[in-house]
Amino acid sequence: MVEKLIFAFLTVLAFGFLFYNWYRFTLILKLAKQEKRTDRFWLRLKNLFKIALFQSKILREPFAGVVHVAIFWGFLALLFSASEAVFQGFYPEFSWSFLGWFYTIISFSNDLFCVLVFFAVLFAFLRRFVFRVKRLQGDRREMLDAIVVLGSIFIIVTALLLQNSAKIALYGAEPYSFQPFASLLSSIFSTESSLLFYKIFWWLHILWIYFFMNYLFYSKHFHVYTSIQNVFFREPEYFFKPVRINFEEENLESFGAGDFEQLSWKSIHDSFSCTHCGRCDSVCPANLTGKVLSPRRIIIEIRHRAHEKGTILLKQLKNKSANPAQEEQEVLAKSFICDYQNPEALWQCTTCGACMQECPISIEHLHPIIEMRRNQVLMESKFPTLLQNVFSSLENNGAPWQFPQADRAQWAEGLDIKIASENPDFEYLFWVGCAGSYDERAKKISIAFAKILQRAGVNFAILGSEEMCNGDVARRTGNEYLADFLIKTNVETFKRYNVQKILTICPHCYNIFKNEYPDYGFQAEVIHHTQFISKLIDKGLIRLRSGNKLSITYHDSCYLGRYNSIYEPPRSILKSIFDGSFVEVKSKKDKGLCCGAGGGMMFLEETQGKRVNIERTEELLSVNPTTIAANCPFCITMLTDGVKAKEKDEQVQVKDIAEIVLENLD
């Protein structure tokens, strides 16, 4: 009886503390910006099963992924044992065996996963503390936390296995039970000692579960509770899109995020869900090239700020008359961006999205980065000096460079290309883009694609001087007000000409038209030039010469590939021309490495570490190509500079798909 009373007291205490911690966590989430994250329910549920339950992202690293899957599914299976142990604290004879054959599956799964998790934890210890995998390292607090968590998992599964072994030695196997490993170990317990050891391991198992389930709230392994729902709450389709600011809202007092409560509640949920696994850092082009940007650190510091300041804010809400203590005042006075985040790191992000692609629990790293950039640009006027010229040019000339808008169509002189105002019955609008209109290298891509369209007899037109920057550069660099103006201006132009189909050579244009302009009331069929050329070939409207033996490799642009999953059209074109001489590099498709131009970095200088474009160029050159193919004017510029920096420009050419196709037209 005394034993049951003690157990009941500990159970009420443990679950009471658990519910209190959950309640406190939800209150912190409510301090942040509210947004709807439950729409498109079935699509979210599909992602939950694919990413969270079937661990699709975890398995992108096969070896370590299998280990984590073993721990994850082992824990799910062990929930039955944990619940059984709790019931046994009140009813010692309780068992799930009345479930019949289902109990057979449960008991075997528990037994098997105890062993698998046992070895998985040992392997995790080795990776972190013996092999010292770089992305798994952290400060002293993080490493101590890892020891506590891995040690707790080890104790829980070991105690359960030995508890079951002692129980089998004491009572024999239960009906419908199938526990081969526990049965094998039962022989180590004598009949006389089995009851004592059963009690010891049962108490050890249940007490450590109670400790562990509450410790997680203060641990980086809080994701045990939040990871599944975090996947559900992520944007289910295009999750790279910045949140639009409605500048017509009367109560709008600030722009962007100057502190944690100005971020969305999902960003706060992300920060508490972060596993500290470091996969985001391991694929971040800035981090890989020795810069201070760490996507992981950005997310972790959001949690630190939310926890420290959020605790004080909740205390003030509870007792509004109380004055903050000196320590609390110091916390409140801290600057979120300067004291927790590194302002320099915010301007090293290329917005390539690799961090979000790799994150096993679908953390949206780019959203807080862009929100903090917005705060720095629109509220604090603290941003890289070079961006001032970009913003001024965008505002005055409709392009990031200081060229007159009237010169936008100069590249097309002598090509007999119609302007939309002259040919209002066009089928396709060829959106040339800023680089394709003004940059001398990118103009060659525009010309090549236009000639292909003419060869195929496509009815198209360009806007000429009516074309303005799509707003991507302004938006990704935090100047949402300017982006809003550019987007609305372009939408008016599109509607005036009743644009239904858009062709573009720029992945950034493609992406923002397809995925972000619908928020402004404009939708059209948007087609990247590599997709369109592939269709022209399939329809027989253009023919290519095959059998080219020159070695060629291909660079996936982030905004076409990772953002929009367009990988095959460019490859099918190249493979049809280069007979067996098309060579892939390791970093390709959704694991491709950024060229270094995105997120406004095209217009900024890299002052730390190695230049990203050099890192990417070196990998592309490693397969000894005579040509590097790409699909983006920005990528072409960055890779061309990289090839020149490596003094390979006489041996290796950098070309757009359109240029290669034009050269090989039959």
C-alpha positions as a printed Julia matrix, in Angstrom:
666×3 Matrix{Float64}:
  0.0     0.0     0.0
  2.81    2.4     0.91
  4.55    1.58   -2.36
  1.38    2.47   -4.31
  0.98    5.75   -2.42
  4.58    6.71   -3.16
  4.1     5.8    -6.8
  0.82    7.76   -6.99
  2.48   10.82   -5.46
  5.4    10.65   -7.9
  3.04   10.12  -10.85
  0.88   13.13   -9.97
  4.03   15.2    -9.43
  5.62   14.12  -12.73
  2.52   14.61  -14.88
  1.6    17.83  -13.07
  5.02   19.23  -13.85
  4.69   17.95  -17.44
  1.38   19.76  -18.01
  2.74   22.9   -16.36
  5.74   22.91  -18.72
  3.49   22.42  -21.74
  1.21   25.23  -20.61
  4.18   27.55  -20.12
  5.5    26.65  -23.58
  2.17   27.52  -25.23
  2.13   30.87  -23.4
  5.55   31.72  -24.85
  4.26   30.85  -28.33
  1.33   33.21  -27.78
  3.75   36.09  -27.16
  4.85   35.86  -30.8
  3.01   36.88  -33.98
  0.03   34.7   -34.69
 -0.49   33.13  -38.11
 -2.64   30.34  -39.5
 -0.84   27.04  -39.85
 -3.67   24.52  -40.05
 -5.0    25.09  -43.58
 -4.59   22.43  -46.31
 -4.99   19.81  -43.6
 -4.64   16.69  -45.76
 -1.49   17.98  -47.44
 -0.01   18.74  -44.04
 -0.97   15.28  -42.84
  0.72   13.74  -45.88
  3.93   15.62  -45.06
  3.66   14.52  -41.45
  3.6    10.85  -42.43
  6.33   11.21  -45.05
  8.79   13.41  -43.15
  8.02   12.82  -39.47
  6.81    9.24  -39.21
  8.69    7.69  -42.13
 11.74    9.91  -41.52
 12.36   10.73  -45.21
 14.67   13.65  -44.46
 16.59   11.81  -41.76
 17.4     9.1   -44.3
 19.06   11.61  -46.65
 22.14   10.62  -44.62
 21.65    6.85  -44.87
 23.98    5.5   -42.17
 23.27    8.01  -39.41
 19.65    8.09  -40.58
 19.11    4.39  -39.97
 20.45    4.8   -36.44
 18.03    7.65  -35.75
 15.11    5.76  -37.28
 15.86    2.89  -34.89
 15.76    5.26  -31.92
 12.62    7.05  -33.2
 10.55    3.96  -33.9
 11.95    2.32  -30.83
 10.6     5.14  -28.71
  7.18    4.93  -30.36
  7.07    1.21  -29.67
  8.29    1.76  -26.11
  5.31    4.01  -25.38
  3.29    0.83  -24.89
  5.79   -0.44  -22.33
  5.87    2.92  -20.59
  2.08    3.05  -20.32
  2.03   -0.56  -19.14
  4.58    0.29  -16.44
  2.46    3.23  -15.23
 -0.66    1.06  -14.96
  1.36   -1.62  -13.16
  2.24    0.95  -10.51
 -1.46    0.88   -9.51
 -2.35   -2.64  -10.69
  0.76   -4.87  -10.53
 -0.9    -7.61  -12.58
 -1.81   -5.29  -15.47
 -0.69   -6.32  -18.95
 -1.58   -5.47  -22.53
 -1.7    -9.2   -23.26
 -5.51   -9.05  -23.58
 -4.86   -7.46  -26.99
 -3.99  -10.92  -28.25
 -1.93  -11.16  -31.44
 -1.44   -7.38  -31.42
  0.33   -7.78  -28.09
  2.61  -10.32  -29.74
  3.65   -7.63  -32.21
  4.0    -5.03  -29.45
  6.04   -7.25  -27.15
  8.38   -8.35  -29.93
  8.77   -4.76  -31.16
  9.63   -3.59  -27.66
 12.11   -6.39  -27.21
 13.74   -5.81  -30.58
 13.84   -2.04  -30.26
 15.36   -2.24  -26.78
 18.34   -3.97  -28.36
 18.42   -1.72  -31.43
 18.15    1.46  -29.37
 20.83    0.11  -27.01
 23.33   -0.14  -29.86
 22.06    3.01  -31.58
 22.77    5.02  -28.43
 26.26    3.54  -28.2
 26.85    4.51  -31.82
 25.53    8.02  -31.15
 27.97    8.34  -28.23
 30.84    7.27  -30.47
 29.94    9.74  -33.22
 29.68   12.65  -30.81
 32.46   11.97  -28.31
 34.95    9.64  -30.02
 34.74   10.35  -33.75
 33.74   13.94  -32.89
 31.64   14.6   -35.99
 31.98   18.36  -36.52
 28.31   19.25  -36.89
 27.49   17.43  -33.63
 29.88   19.48  -31.52
 28.72   22.36  -29.34
 29.5    24.27  -26.18
 29.93   22.63  -22.78
 26.23   22.94  -21.97
 25.18   21.27  -25.22
 27.64   18.42  -24.78
 26.51   17.84  -21.18
 22.91   17.84  -22.37
 23.79   15.21  -24.97
 25.31   13.02  -22.26
 22.19   13.32  -20.08
 19.81   12.56  -22.95
 21.74    9.67  -24.47
 22.44    8.32  -20.99
 18.75    8.53  -20.09
 17.7     6.68  -23.24
 20.32    4.04  -22.49
 19.08    3.6   -18.91
 15.4     3.48  -19.94
 15.81    0.75  -22.57
 18.33   -1.24  -20.54
 16.12   -1.14  -17.43
 13.11   -2.22  -19.5
 14.97   -5.13  -21.06
 16.27   -6.33  -17.69
 12.87   -5.75  -16.07
 11.23   -8.0   -18.66
 14.0   -10.58  -18.26
 13.52  -10.71  -14.49
  9.75  -10.94  -14.93
 10.1   -13.91  -17.29
 12.45  -15.58  -14.79
  9.88  -14.97  -12.04
  6.56  -15.76  -13.76
  7.46  -17.25  -17.12
  6.39  -15.82  -20.48
  2.98  -14.12  -20.64
  0.27  -15.3   -23.05
  0.77  -13.84  -26.53
  4.13  -12.47  -25.45
  7.15  -12.9   -27.7
 10.35  -11.47  -26.22
 13.3   -13.54  -27.45
 16.05  -11.21  -26.19
 14.49  -10.78  -22.74
 13.96  -14.55  -22.56
 17.61  -15.1   -23.43
 18.7   -12.78  -20.61
 16.24  -14.24  -18.09
 18.67  -17.05  -17.33
 20.98  -14.62  -15.5
 18.37  -14.21  -12.74
 17.82  -16.91  -10.15
 14.31  -17.72   -8.93
 15.16  -16.25   -5.52
 16.56  -12.95   -6.82
 14.25  -12.36   -9.78
 11.5   -10.58   -7.76
 14.01   -8.18   -6.2
 15.63   -7.38   -9.53
 12.25   -7.02  -11.22
 11.27   -4.39   -8.63
 14.62   -2.6    -8.94
 14.52   -2.39  -12.73
 10.81   -1.52  -12.78
 11.38    1.43  -10.44
 14.51    2.48  -12.32
 12.61    2.35  -15.61
  9.57    4.33  -14.43
 11.49    6.93  -12.39
 13.85    7.63  -15.27
 10.9     8.03  -17.62
  9.38   10.59  -15.22
 12.67   12.43  -14.96
 13.33   12.29  -18.7
  9.89   13.46  -19.85
 10.28   16.66  -17.81
 13.98   17.2   -18.42
 13.25   17.41  -22.15
 11.58   20.8   -21.67
 14.95   22.23  -20.66
 16.95   20.27  -23.2
 17.8    20.64  -26.86
 16.02   17.3   -27.21
 12.67   18.99  -26.63
 12.09   17.98  -30.26
 11.0    14.61  -28.91
  7.72   16.38  -28.12
  7.54   18.95  -30.89
  9.15   17.5   -34.03
  6.07   15.7   -35.38
  3.8    18.71  -34.96
  6.54   21.0   -36.29
  6.44   19.08  -39.57
  2.65   19.41  -39.63
  2.83   23.18  -39.08
  5.4    23.86  -41.81
  4.25   25.44  -45.06
  3.12   22.27  -46.9
  3.96   23.3   -50.47
  6.28   26.2   -51.25
  7.89   26.83  -47.87
 10.54   29.34  -49.0
  8.1    32.23  -49.44
  8.56   35.32  -47.22
  5.42   36.49  -45.46
  3.88   39.48  -47.2
  3.58   42.73  -45.23
  0.31   44.56  -45.75
  1.49   48.18  -45.72
 -2.1    49.4   -45.84
 -2.81   47.98  -42.38
 -3.51   50.92  -40.07
 -2.21   49.35  -36.86
  1.18   48.39  -38.3
  3.8    49.84  -35.95
  6.96   48.03  -37.0
  8.39   46.04  -39.87
 10.34   42.82  -39.57
 11.62   41.32  -36.34
 13.63   43.36  -33.88
 12.89   40.88  -31.1
 11.55   37.36  -30.73
  7.9    38.37  -30.22
  7.91   40.01  -33.66
  8.66   36.66  -35.25
  5.84   34.25  -36.02
  4.89   31.66  -33.42
  6.06   29.01  -35.92
  9.58   30.47  -35.83
  9.53   30.21  -32.03
  8.18   26.66  -32.29
 11.01   25.93  -34.74
 13.59   27.19  -32.27
 12.32   24.96  -29.46
 12.14   22.02  -31.87
 15.73   22.32  -33.13
 17.67   19.11  -32.54
 21.08   20.83  -32.81
 22.0    18.12  -35.31
 23.93   20.61  -37.44
 22.69   19.34  -40.79
 21.79   22.92  -41.73
 25.33   24.11  -41.05
 26.83   21.2   -42.95
 25.13   22.3   -46.2
 25.16   26.09  -45.74
 27.43   27.59  -48.43
 28.41   30.49  -46.16
 29.23   28.2   -43.25
 31.1    25.77  -45.5
 33.34   28.58  -46.73
 34.39   29.83  -43.3
 31.92   32.61  -42.62
 30.23   33.37  -39.3
 26.74   32.48  -40.53
 25.39   29.4   -38.79
 21.74   28.59  -39.52
 21.76   26.38  -36.43
 23.05   29.18  -34.2
 20.41   31.6   -35.52
 17.63   29.18  -34.56
 19.21   28.31  -31.2
 19.57   31.98  -30.24
 15.91   32.6   -31.03
 15.1    29.95  -28.43
 17.5    31.47  -25.9
 15.92   34.9   -26.34
 12.37   33.54  -26.27
 13.12   31.59  -23.09
 14.92   34.41  -21.27
 12.72   37.34  -22.26
  9.53   35.28  -22.56
  9.83   34.13  -18.95
 10.03   37.74  -17.8
  7.14   38.89  -20.02
  4.92   36.1   -18.69
  5.81   37.1   -15.15
  4.87   40.71  -15.93
  1.56   39.66  -17.46
  0.78   37.71  -14.31
  1.71   40.57  -11.97
  1.51   43.86  -13.87
  2.28   45.99  -10.81
  5.61   44.3   -10.07
  8.8    45.99  -11.25
 11.41   43.79  -12.98
 14.44   42.85  -10.91
 17.85   44.2   -11.93
 18.78   40.98  -13.75
 15.45   41.0   -15.56
 15.92   44.62  -16.63
 19.3    43.7   -18.08
 17.73   40.89  -20.11
 14.94   43.16  -21.38
 17.48   45.82  -22.36
 19.45   43.42  -24.52
 19.3    43.75  -28.28
 17.94   40.63  -29.96
 19.93   41.16  -33.15
 23.17   42.42  -31.6
 23.35   40.47  -28.31
 21.86   37.17  -29.46
 22.29   37.21  -33.22
 25.3    38.28  -35.26
 24.26   41.14  -37.59
 27.12   40.29  -39.95
 25.84   36.73  -40.31
 22.43   37.96  -41.47
 24.04   39.46  -44.58
 25.99   36.33  -45.51
 22.92   34.23  -46.3
 22.4    33.44  -50.0
 18.82   32.26  -49.32
 19.71   29.04  -51.17
 17.34   27.07  -48.93
 19.74   24.17  -48.37
 19.29   24.48  -44.59
 15.52   24.09  -44.89
 15.86   21.26  -47.4
 18.09   19.25  -45.08
 16.43   19.96  -41.74
 14.87   16.66  -40.63
 12.04   18.39  -38.78
 11.29   21.12  -41.35
 12.57   24.19  -39.52
 12.11   27.3   -41.67
 15.45   29.08  -41.2
 14.97   31.67  -43.95
 11.89   33.29  -42.42
 13.58   34.73  -39.31
 16.64   35.74  -41.36
 14.5    37.74  -43.79
 12.38   39.17  -40.95
 15.52   40.39  -39.18
 16.82   41.84  -42.46
 13.53   43.7   -42.81
 13.96   45.16  -39.35
 17.51   46.26  -40.1
 16.54   47.85  -43.43
 13.11   49.34  -42.73
 13.4    50.2   -39.03
 17.08   50.63  -38.2
 18.63   51.56  -41.58
 21.51   49.24  -40.74
 22.53   47.27  -43.79
 25.6    46.86  -46.02
 26.54   50.12  -47.73
 26.64   48.46  -51.15
 22.92   47.76  -50.9
 22.14   51.47  -50.78
 23.11   51.81  -54.44
 21.05   48.73  -55.28
 17.96   50.1   -53.52
 18.38   53.52  -55.14
 18.73   51.98  -58.6
 15.72   49.74  -58.08
 13.66   52.73  -56.98
 14.8    55.08  -59.75
 15.56   52.75  -62.66
 13.55   49.61  -61.93
 16.77   47.55  -61.93
 19.59   46.9   -59.43
 22.07   48.65  -61.74
 22.21   52.29  -62.8
 20.97   51.86  -66.35
 18.06   53.82  -67.83
 14.84   51.88  -68.04
 14.48   53.12  -71.62
 17.51   50.97  -72.56
 15.94   47.67  -71.51
 15.27   46.53  -75.08
 18.61   47.57  -76.59
 19.85   43.98  -76.48
 17.1    43.06  -78.99
 18.04   45.61  -81.65
 18.25   44.02  -85.09
 16.56   40.79  -83.99
 13.04   41.69  -85.15
 11.56   41.04  -81.71
  8.14   42.52  -81.04
  7.39   44.77  -78.07
  4.13   43.96  -76.26
  2.71   47.37  -77.08
  3.3    46.6   -80.79
  2.1    43.0   -80.63
 -0.75   42.84  -78.08
 -1.88   39.46  -79.45
  1.26   37.61  -78.32
  0.85   34.15  -76.77
  3.96   34.21  -74.59
  5.55   37.13  -72.77
  9.33   36.72  -72.78
 10.31   38.28  -69.46
 13.97   39.14  -70.05
 14.88   40.24  -66.53
 17.4    42.82  -65.34
 20.52   40.76  -66.04
 19.25   39.62  -69.43
 18.53   43.24  -70.37
 21.64   45.02  -69.09
 24.48   42.63  -68.26
 26.74   42.11  -71.29
 27.24   38.41  -70.54
 23.57   37.74  -69.8
 22.45   39.54  -72.97
 23.95   36.66  -74.95
 21.55   34.3   -73.15
 18.58   36.53  -74.0
 19.64   36.62  -77.65
 20.17   32.86  -77.79
 16.76   32.09  -76.32
 15.01   34.65  -78.55
 16.58   33.08  -81.64
 15.42   29.63  -80.51
 11.88   30.96  -80.08
 11.99   32.49  -83.54
 13.31   29.25  -85.06
 10.41   27.37  -83.47
  7.85   29.91  -84.68
  6.71   30.92  -81.2
  4.43   33.96  -80.95
  6.1    36.02  -78.24
  6.81   39.6   -77.22
  8.86   41.48  -74.64
  7.84   44.44  -72.49
 10.91   46.52  -73.25
 10.94   49.74  -71.23
  7.76   48.68  -69.4
  9.64   45.84  -67.7
 10.88   46.41  -64.14
 12.76   44.27  -61.63
 10.54   41.47  -60.32
 11.19   42.51  -56.69
 13.16   39.42  -55.64
 16.39   41.24  -54.77
 14.58   43.87  -52.69
 12.47   41.22  -50.98
 15.35   38.89  -50.07
 17.46   41.78  -48.78
 14.74   42.99  -46.44
 13.42   46.01  -48.34
  9.86   44.73  -48.47
  8.45   48.2   -49.04
 10.39   48.55  -52.28
  9.58   44.97  -53.28
  5.91   45.66  -52.69
  6.05   48.65  -55.04
  7.89   46.73  -57.79
  5.57   43.73  -57.58
  2.4    45.83  -57.69
  3.74   47.81  -60.66
  4.51   44.62  -62.59
  1.13   43.11  -61.74
 -0.58   46.18  -63.2
  1.47   45.79  -66.38
  0.67   42.07  -66.66
 -3.03   42.71  -66.23
 -2.98   45.53  -68.76
 -1.65   43.14  -71.41
 -3.7    40.18  -70.14
 -0.55   38.1   -69.72
 -1.36   34.38  -69.46
  2.02   32.75  -70.16
  5.47   33.95  -69.11
  8.82   32.68  -70.39
 11.96   33.62  -68.48
 15.68   32.81  -68.51
 16.03   33.74  -64.81
 15.13   31.27  -62.02
 14.61   34.17  -59.6
 12.02   35.69  -61.95
 10.47   32.27  -62.49
 10.2    31.62  -58.77
  8.7    34.91  -57.67
  6.17   35.02  -60.54
  5.06   31.44  -59.96
  5.03   31.27  -56.18
  4.79   34.8   -54.77
  2.91   36.98  -57.24
 -0.35   35.04  -56.58
 -0.37   36.77  -53.16
 -0.75   40.01  -55.12
 -3.63   38.8   -57.25
 -1.72   37.64  -60.33
 -1.43   34.1   -61.65
 -0.09   32.89  -64.97
  1.61   29.87  -66.46
  5.29   30.53  -65.76
  7.83   28.54  -67.76
 11.59   28.53  -67.39
 13.47   28.57  -70.66
 15.0    25.13  -70.05
 11.51   23.67  -69.63
 10.27   25.39  -72.77
 13.25   24.35  -74.89
 12.76   20.75  -73.73
  9.11   20.92  -74.87
 10.11   22.39  -78.24
 12.47   19.46  -78.74
  9.82   16.92  -77.71
  7.32   18.45  -80.15
  9.86   18.42  -82.97
  9.74   22.21  -83.39
 13.52   22.34  -83.11
 16.07   19.6   -83.8
 19.47   19.18  -82.2
 22.67   17.63  -83.47
 23.74   14.77  -81.21
 27.03   12.98  -80.73
 29.04   15.84  -79.21
 31.95   14.19  -77.39
 33.12   17.21  -75.39
 32.95   16.75  -71.62
 30.25   18.83  -69.94
 28.89   19.15  -66.41
 25.86   20.97  -65.05
 25.19   23.34  -62.18
 21.73   23.36  -60.56
 20.61   26.86  -59.61
 18.95   27.0   -56.19
 15.84   28.89  -57.27
 15.08   26.53  -60.15
 16.19   23.33  -58.48
 15.75   23.38  -54.73
 12.95   25.97  -54.75
 10.95   24.47  -57.63
 12.28   20.91  -58.12
 13.11   21.4   -61.81
 16.04   19.08  -62.5
 15.32   16.91  -65.52
 14.56   19.3   -68.46
 18.09   20.8   -68.5
 19.67   17.38  -68.13
 17.58   15.8   -70.86
 18.66   18.59  -73.24
 22.34   18.15  -72.43
 22.2    14.36  -72.65
 20.59   14.57  -76.09
 23.52   16.69  -77.34
 26.49   15.29  -75.46
 26.61   11.6   -76.23
 27.85    9.94  -73.05
 30.12   12.85  -72.13
 27.75   14.49  -69.63
 29.29   14.18  -66.15
 27.59   14.97  -62.82
 29.28   16.34  -59.71
 28.52   15.1   -56.2
 26.59   18.21  -55.12
 23.68   18.08  -57.51
 19.91   18.42  -57.69
 18.42   19.07  -54.24
 21.89   18.66  -52.72
 23.39   21.18  -55.12
 25.74   23.88  -53.83
 24.82   27.53  -54.33
 26.82   29.72  -56.72
 26.86   32.45  -54.06
 24.71   35.09  -55.78
 21.29   34.68  -54.14
 19.84   36.7   -51.29
 21.43   39.9   -52.61
 24.96   38.47  -52.42
 25.35   39.19  -56.14
 25.74   42.83  -55.12
 27.77   42.39  -51.92
 31.39   41.51  -51.18
 32.42   38.39  -49.29
 34.9    39.62  -46.69
 35.28   36.39  -44.72
 36.56   32.98  -45.63
 36.53   31.53  -49.11
 34.23   32.91  -51.78
 31.22   30.65  -52.32
 31.53   30.8   -56.1
 35.13   29.56  -55.85
 34.01   26.61  -53.7
 31.35   25.7   -56.24
 33.61   26.23  -59.25
 36.29   23.98  -57.79
 33.81   21.14  -57.47
 32.57   21.62  -61.03
 36.15   21.72  -62.34
 36.98   18.52  -60.44
 35.28   16.41  -63.15
 37.48   17.98  -65.85
 34.78   19.46  -68.11
 35.37   21.54  -71.2
 32.03   23.26  -70.56
 30.06   24.09  -67.42
 26.35   24.45  -68.19
 23.96   26.53  -66.08
 20.43   27.91  -66.26
 20.66   31.28  -64.49
 22.3    34.61  -65.45
 23.52   35.11  -61.87
 25.03   31.61  -61.79
 26.7    32.23  -65.16
 28.33   35.38  -63.77
 29.52   33.74  -60.55
 30.84   30.6   -62.24
 32.56   32.6   -64.99
 34.33   34.64  -62.3
 35.22   31.4   -60.52
 36.72   29.82  -63.63
 38.77   32.98  -64.26
 39.96   33.02  -60.65
 41.16   29.42  -61.06
 42.87   30.47  -64.34
 40.89   27.91  -66.32
 38.99   30.31  -68.59
 40.99   29.28  -71.67
 40.24   25.58  -71.15
 36.71   25.71  -69.7
 33.69   27.67  -70.92
 30.63   28.56  -68.84
 27.45   28.57  -70.93
 23.72   28.76  -70.49
 21.55   25.91  -71.76
 20.06   28.25  -74.4
 23.5    29.08  -75.78
 24.41   25.41  -76.0
 21.14   24.59  -77.76
 21.54   27.43  -80.28
 25.05   26.2   -81.14
 23.75   22.69  -81.73
 20.57   23.38  -83.69
 20.31   21.1   -86.7
